[in-house]
């Protein structure tokens, strides 16, 4: 008789559900739980999370709270922001929980009165750089923006170690950069100051770096299209694990990160249910799930974190204010385009 092969994803789900029922069973505020039971049983979440990851999280949550069910709308951040703005202008308050990738949209939601404040008890497990102190947002996971390089195209003594190493003539015409990465640009100017920061950008621009979209840049780097890439380190690690000739700098000075945040809506139709979902999304089981899926959770000390990610010194991550990026976004974007084109 043939042995039955268990789907690894289902096995992971069963293990995580078991974790929920044991390690996380007694942490909810009973008053919020009782209030949530009276709210109708459904929570609306607008998310940018990967669909399969989100479905794992909802299953775990619904196992813990069988009287609740999560209904999701998934799209990219720009499309979701447009939809939310339209809904709120029409006074249609449909959404409870918001998950956006990138700090720009997070701050726009606050300024437009779409996102509210909820200070989850789980935020005590998050470093200051990963949360807003009054509960306007918390970082679910983050993307490290760093230097990635091809180990076949660069000998050990040619590989960059810090940002200014990229100004060496060997990178002329052999460099790519993530398209319109305003968060990285703002972080570099904050760390080095406007004058020195712009001098670096001018030197980098002389190398004619090729603009690329996120994961595509890492794929082309692995294929040998260019020698170095300014992009997302965790994506490079995924390629490296598959045998691609790539590596990345874990702690450049500065290490700028792009956060994916969780927020409560300003007018949530199910406020207590929304609080339970946010608490759960920020919990240890979800952080462990994200770590197993090669994400970098904002929550500290997640078990199962890839050894490569453990090398990141989170205490030295540049604390870049989301509000600061939003306030100067148009100016930063115009300056970025001046250096690196559209």
ABEGO torsion letter per residue (X at the ends): XBBBBBBAAAAAAAAAAAAAAAAAAAABBAAAAAAAAAAGGBBBBBBABBAAAAAAAAAAAAAABAABBBBBBBBBAAAAAAAAAAAAAAGBBABABBBBBEAAAAAAAAAAGABBBBBBAAAAABBAAABBAAGABBBABBBBBBBBBBAAABBAAABBABAAAAABAAABGABBBBBGBAAAAAAAAAAAEAAAAAAAAAAAAAAGBBBBBEAAAAAAAAAGABABBBBBAAAAAAAAAAGBBBBBBABBOBBBBBBBBBBBBABBABAAAAAAAAAAAABAAAAAAAAAAGBBBABBGBBGBBAAAAABBAAABBBBBAAAAAAAAAAAAAAAAAAAEX
